[in-house]
Amino acid sequence: MLRFITFRVLSALPVLLLLSLITFTLIEAPPGDYADIIKFNAISRAGATEQAAQAQADAYREAHGLNDPLPLRYLNWITGIVTRFDFGHSFYYNRPVSEVIAERLPKTMALALVCHLLATGIGITLGIVAATRQYSWVDTAFSFVSFLGMTIPRFLLALIILYLIVFKLNVQEIGAFFSPKYSMAPWSWDKFVNLVQHIWPVVFIATFGGLAYNMRVMRANLLDVLSSQYVETARAKGLPEGAVIMRHAVPNALHPIVMYQGVALPYMLTGEIEVAIVFTLATVGPALVGAMTVNDVYVASSFVLMLAAVLIVGNIIADIVLALLDPRVRLGGQAE
């Protein structure tokens, strides 16, 4: 097992390095840099002349290495990450990028993990119910729900819920995790309830899409397993239908869905990001969009790199769990 895990981790490192290069290059591809923002603000807000604003922009480029060639800037950035865990300096926030990541990424990951657990648990349960009641009204209703979850864009659903909350329910506290009363208060049950009241739209929307995918995958897998010969043999032996399903069919139907979880967690993560952008919640989404808007290249590249790392780690975890369930996967990894 240790050799299997080591192989998976080592094979992921070149992929992560290549993704960092592509990400950094694409974010730097559009013309202009943050010094142009400095120049614009100097003219529009401070009333500086064109020459004075240009001088400020040139000085900023020189001080922050923006005049260096693109390969050199990438090399300095990736070397800092590998050797010192230094993601660079944020131009917009004027502080280390690692502090911006530490402030927003844990909240994003916590929300994504909650959505992932809810989508997996509820989706698998509904998939089992739908498969064991094939072609019934329950199966039809669940199939309709899964169709909605997979076809309605998450940002559109977020806009609809935002409209209902703000204009129909007159809720004004949007874009925060807590009400002002609880923002600095110690943790308590009331504070937890207040947190749920603020984040439920994000959790609901991100969970809804993942739930639909998990339900369809589990339903299809279980229907395939229920038609297998060994399931028919278990029934012929007189085992109760519940025991046949839960002891024999469901464990085998879980193998493909375990592999799917390597993609499901990043799906939850991107879902949370999309919804957080609409609700302006202080997570990765709004910060990433803001950084790309003002050409804060180190913040944008670092966030994308971290999200790519989450995708890779999610797939590695799925591989490990699948290897524990099915030794053939582990043996295949060792053979490689």
WOWO-V923238 format. One record per pair of residues at least 4 apart in sequence whose C-alpha atoms are under 8 Angstrom apart, sorted by sequence separation. I is the first residue (numbers start at 0). J is the second residue. If there is no record, write none. Layout:
i->I j->J
i->I j->J
//
This chain:
i->0 j->4
i->1 j->5
i->2 j->6
i->3 j->7
i->4 j->8
i->5 j->9
i->6 j->10
i->7 j->11
i->8 j->12
i->9 j->13
i->10 j->14
i->11 j->15
i->12 j->16
i->13 j->17
i->14 j->18
i->15 j->19
i->16 j->20
i->17 j->21
i->18 j->22
i->19 j->23
i->20 j->24
i->21 j->25
i->22 j->26
i->23 j->27
i->24 j->28
i->25 j->29
i->31 j->35
i->32 j->36
i->33 j->37
i->34 j->38
i->35 j->39
i->36 j->40
i->37 j->41
i->38 j->42
i->39 j->43
i->40 j->44
i->41 j->45
i->42 j->46
i->43 j->47
i->47 j->51
i->48 j->52
i->49 j->53
i->50 j->54
i->51 j->55
i->52 j->56
i->53 j->57
i->54 j->58
i->55 j->59
i->56 j->60
i->57 j->61
i->58 j->62
i->59 j->63
i->60 j->64
i->61 j->65
i->67 j->71
i->68 j->72
i->69 j->73
i->70 j->74
i->71 j->75
i->72 j->76
i->73 j->77
i->74 j->78
i->75 j->79
i->76 j->80
i->77 j->81
i->78 j->82
i->79 j->83
i->80 j->84
i->81 j->85
i->89 j->93
i->90 j->94
i->94 j->98
i->95 j->99
i->96 j->100
i->97 j->101
i->98 j->102
i->99 j->103
i->100 j->104
i->101 j->105
i->102 j->106
i->103 j->107
i->104 j->108
i->105 j->109
i->106 j->110
i->107 j->111
i->108 j->112
i->109 j->113
i->110 j->114
i->111 j->115
i->112 j->116
i->113 j->117
i->114 j->118
i->115 j->119
i->116 j->120
i->117 j->121
i->118 j->122
i->119 j->123
i->120 j->124
i->121 j->125
i->122 j->126
i->123 j->127
i->124 j->128
i->125 j->129
i->126 j->130
i->127 j->131
i->128 j->132
i->129 j->133
i->134 j->138
i->135 j->139
i->136 j->140
i->137 j->141
i->138 j->142
i->139 j->143
i->140 j->144
i->141 j->145
i->142 j->146
i->143 j->147
i->144 j->148
i->145 j->149
i->146 j->150
i->147 j->151
i->151 j->155
i->152 j->156
i->153 j->157
i->154 j->158
i->155 j->159
i->156 j->160
i->157 j->161
i->158 j->162
i->159 j->163
i->160 j->164
i->161 j->165
i->162 j->166
i->163 j->167
i->164 j->168
i->165 j->169
i->166 j->170
i->177 j->181
i->178 j->182
i->179 j->183
i->180 j->184
i->181 j->185
i->186 j->190
i->187 j->191
i->188 j->192
i->189 j->193
i->190 j->194
i->191 j->195
i->192 j->196
i->193 j->197
i->194 j->198
i->195 j->199
i->198 j->202
i->199 j->203
i->200 j->204
i->201 j->205
i->202 j->206
i->203 j->207
i->204 j->208
i->205 j->209
i->206 j->210
i->207 j->211
i->208 j->212
i->209 j->213
i->210 j->214
i->211 j->215
i->212 j->216
i->213 j->217
i->214 j->218
i->215 j->219
i->216 j->220
i->217 j->221
i->218 j->222
i->219 j->223
i->220 j->224
i->221 j->225
i->222 j->226
i->223 j->227
i->226 j->230
i->227 j->231
i->228 j->232
i->229 j->233
i->230 j->234
i->231 j->235
i->232 j->236
i->233 j->237
i->234 j->238
i->238 j->242
i->239 j->243
i->240 j->244
i->241 j->245
i->242 j->246
i->243 j->247
i->244 j->248
i->245 j->249
i->246 j->250
i->247 j->251
i->248 j->252
i->249 j->253
i->250 j->254
i->252 j->256
i->253 j->257
i->254 j->258
i->255 j->259
i->256 j->260
i->257 j->261
i->258 j->262
i->259 j->263
i->260 j->264
i->261 j->265
i->262 j->266
i->263 j->267
i->264 j->268
i->265 j->269
i->266 j->270
i->267 j->271
i->268 j->272
i->269 j->273
i->270 j->274
i->271 j->275
i->272 j->276
i->273 j->277
i->274 j->278
i->275 j->279
i->276 j->280
i->280 j->284
i->281 j->285
i->282 j->286
i->283 j->287
i->284 j->288
i->285 j->289
i->286 j->290
i->287 j->291
i->288 j->292
i->289 j->293
i->290 j->294
i->291 j->295
i->295 j->299
i->296 j->300
i->297 j->301
i->298 j->302
i->299 j->303
i->300 j->304
i->301 j->305
i->302 j->306
i->303 j->307
i->304 j->308
i->305 j->309
i->306 j->310
i->307 j->311
i->308 j->312
i->309 j->313
i->310 j->314
i->311 j->315
i->312 j->316
i->313 j->317
i->314 j->318
i->315 j->319
i->316 j->320
i->317 j->321
i->318 j->322
i->319 j->323
i->320 j->324
i->321 j->325
i->322 j->326
i->325 j->329
i->326 j->330
i->327 j->331
i->328 j->332
i->329 j->333
i->330 j->334
i->331 j->335
i->40 j->45
i->41 j->46
i->42 j->47
i->47 j->52
i->60 j->65
i->61 j->66
i->67 j->72
i->78 j->83
i->79 j->84
i->80 j->85
i->88 j->93
i->89 j->94
i->94 j->99
i->117 j->122
i->132 j->137
i->133 j->138
i->134 j->139
i->151 j->156
i->162 j->167
i->163 j->168
i->164 j->169
i->165 j->170
i->177 j->182
i->185 j->190
i->186 j->191
i->225 j->230
i->226 j->231
i->233 j->238
i->234 j->239
i->238 j->243
i->242 j->247
i->243 j->248
i->244 j->249
i->245 j->250
i->275 j->280
i->280 j->285
i->281 j->286
i->290 j->295
i->291 j->296
i->322 j->327
i->41 j->47
i->42 j->48
i->60 j->66
i->79 j->85
i->80 j->86
i->88 j->94
i->89 j->95
i->132 j->138
i->164 j->170
i->165 j->171
i->172 j->178
i->176 j->182
i->184 j->190
i->224 j->230
i->225 j->231
i->234 j->240
i->275 j->281
i->279 j->285
i->290 j->296
i->322 j->328
i->323 j->329
i->42 j->49
i->65 j->72
i->79 j->86
i->88 j->95
i->89 j->96
i->92 j->99
i->275 j->282
i->321 j->328
i->322 j->329
i->64 j->72
i->79 j->87
i->87 j->95
i->88 j->96
i->129 j->137
i->130 j->138
i->276 j->284
i->290 j->298
i->291 j->299
i->76 j->85
i->77 j->86
i->86 j->95
i->87 j->96
i->129 j->138
i->181 j->190
i->234 j->243
i->275 j->284
i->276 j->285
i->290 j->299
i->42 j->52
i->76 j->86
i->85 j->95
i->86 j->96
i->87 j->97
i->128 j->138
i->233 j->243
i->272 j->282
i->275 j->285
i->41 j->52
i->76 j->87
i->85 j->96
i->86 j->97
i->272 j->283
i->273 j->284
i->287 j->298
i->288 j->299
i->85 j->97
i->129 j->141
i->181 j->193
i->272 j->284
i->276 j->288
i->287 j->299
i->39 j->52
i->177 j->190
i->230 j->243
i->271 j->284
i->272 j->285
i->38 j->52
i->37 j->52
i->38 j->53
i->178 j->193
i->287 j->302
i->125 j->141
i->177 j->193
i->38 j->55
i->177 j->194
i->230 j->247
i->37 j->55
i->38 j->56
i->176 j->194
i->230 j->248
i->37 j->56
i->225 j->244
i->283 j->302
i->177 j->197
i->35 j->56
i->176 j->197
i->34 j->56
i->175 j->197
i->176 j->198
i->34 j->57
i->225 j->248
i->173 j->197
i->224 j->248
i->34 j->59
i->172 j->197
i->34 j->60
i->221 j->248
i->224 j->251
i->221 j->249
i->224 j->252
i->221 j->252
i->220 j->252
i->32 j->65
i->220 j->253
i->217 j->252
i->220 j->255
i->217 j->253
i->217 j->256
i->160 j->200
i->216 j->256
i->265 j->306
i->157 j->200
i->213 j->256
i->157 j->201
i->265 j->309
i->24 j->69
i->265 j->310
i->264 j->310
i->157 j->204
i->156 j->204
i->262 j->310
i->265 j->313
i->261 j->310
i->264 j->313
i->23 j->73
i->261 j->311
i->153 j->204
i->262 j->313
i->153 j->205
i->261 j->313
i->262 j->314
i->20 j->73
i->260 j->313
i->261 j->314
i->209 j->263
i->260 j->314
i->261 j->315
i->153 j->208
i->261 j->316
i->258 j->314
i->261 j->317
i->33 j->90
i->209 j->266
i->260 j->317
i->261 j->318
i->19 j->77
i->209 j->267
i->259 j->317
i->148 j->207
i->149 j->208
i->258 j->317
i->148 j->208
i->257 j->317
i->258 j->318
i->148 j->209
i->206 j->267
i->148 j->210
i->149 j->211
i->205 j->267
i->145 j->208
i->148 j->211
i->149 j->212
i->257 j->320
i->258 j->321
i->147 j->211
i->148 j->212
i->257 j->321
i->145 j->210
i->146 j->211
i->205 j->270
i->145 j->211
i->204 j->270
i->205 j->271
i->144 j->211
i->145 j->212
i->254 j->321
i->145 j->214
i->202 j->271
i->205 j->274
i->145 j->215
i->201 j->271
i->204 j->274
i->254 j->324
i->142 j->215
i->201 j->274
i->201 j->275
i->122 j->209
i->126 j->213
i->127 j->214
i->114 j->202
i->118 j->206
i->122 j->210
i->126 j->214
i->130 j->218
i->113 j->202
i->114 j->203
i->117 j->206
i->118 j->207
i->121 j->210
i->122 j->211
i->125 j->214
i->126 j->215
i->129 j->218
i->130 j->219
i->118 j->208
i->119 j->209
i->122 j->212
i->123 j->213
i->124 j->214
i->126 j->216
i->127 j->217
i->111 j->202
i->114 j->205
i->115 j->206
i->118 j->209
i->119 j->210
i->122 j->213
i->123 j->214
i->126 j->217
i->127 j->218
i->130 j->221
i->131 j->222
i->110 j->202
i->114 j->206
i->118 j->210
i->122 j->214
i->126 j->218
i->130 j->222
i->117 j->210
i->118 j->211
i->121 j->214
i->111 j->205
i->115 j->209
i->119 j->213
i->123 j->217
i->127 j->221
i->118 j->213
i->122 j->217
i->123 j->218
i->174 j->278
i->175 j->279
i->176 j->280
i->173 j->278
i->174 j->279
i->175 j->280
i->176 j->281
i->173 j->279
i->174 j->280
i->175 j->281
i->173 j->280
i->174 j->281
i->153 j->270
i->157 j->274
i->161 j->278
i->154 j->273
i->158 j->277
i->153 j->273
i->154 j->274
i->157 j->277
i->153 j->274
i->157 j->278
i->127 j->249
i->154 j->277
i->115 j->263
i->115 j->264
i->112 j->264
i->115 j->267
i->111 j->264
i->114 j->267
i->112 j->267
i->111 j->267
i->112 j->268
i->111 j->268
i->108 j->268
i->111 j->271
i->107 j->268
i->110 j->271
i->107 j->271
i->107 j->272
i->107 j->282
i->106 j->282
i->107 j->283
i->103 j->281
i->104 j->282
i->103 j->282
i->104 j->283
i->103 j->283
i->100 j->283
i->91 j->290
i->99 j->298
i->96 j->297
i->91 j->293
i->96 j->298
i->100 j->302
i->91 j->295
i->90 j->295
i->96 j->301
i->89 j->295
i->89 j->297
i->88 j->297
i->89 j->298
i->87 j->297
i->88 j->298
i->86 j->297
i->86 j->298
i->86 j->301
i->76 j->297
i->36 j->293
i->33 j->293
i->32 j->293
i->33 j->294
i->32 j->294
i->33 j->295
i->31 j->294
i->32 j->295
i->26 j->291
i->27 j->294
i->26 j->294
i->27 j->296
i->26 j->296
i->23 j->296
i->26 j->299
i->26 j->300
i->23 j->300
i->22 j->300
i->19 j->300
i->22 j->303
i->22 j->304
i->19 j->304
i->18 j->304
i->15 j->304
i->18 j->307
i->15 j->307
i->15 j->308
i->11 j->311
i->8 j->315
i->7 j->315
i->4 j->315
i->4 j->319
i->3 j->329
i->6 j->332
i->0 j->329
i->3 j->332
i->3 j->333
i->2 j->333
//
